[in-house]
Amino acid sequence: MDPDAVAKAFVEHYYSTFDANRAGLANLYQDGSMLTFEGQKIQGSQNIVAKLTSLPFQQCKHQITTVDCQPSGPAGGMLVFVSGNLQLAGEQHALKFSQMFHLMPTPQGSFYVFNDIFRLNYA
């Protein structure tokens, strides 16, 4: 398994799903998963998706600038750090963001998001 290839594939899947159908992200999280969104901690797949689908915009487009990853621990987890731009519909300027994912393996051979931290980057 090439960690960089896994991270790249995960990031492409996550953001294309986010941009097209945020509710579709539910299967990437589990009950023990936690999202920290701009400092607000949310736990559990249903609560995380409820937060993401309630964000005050309908359409957006993520443009990824960097993806860094590292293996994490003996269980086969992976840290993925993403930076990029978030273009909201009707807005002239994109917002810069950073997001960190801690991915954990599933028995089926894929990964789920155990931890997710999102921040907008203000200049």
Secondary structure, 3 states (H helix, E strand, C coil): CCHHHHHHHHHHHHHHHHHHCHHHHHHHEEEEEEEEECCEEEECHHHHHHHHHCCCCCCEEEEEEEEEEEEECCCCEEEEEEEEEEEECCCCCCEEEEEEEEEEECCCCCEEEEEEEEEEECC
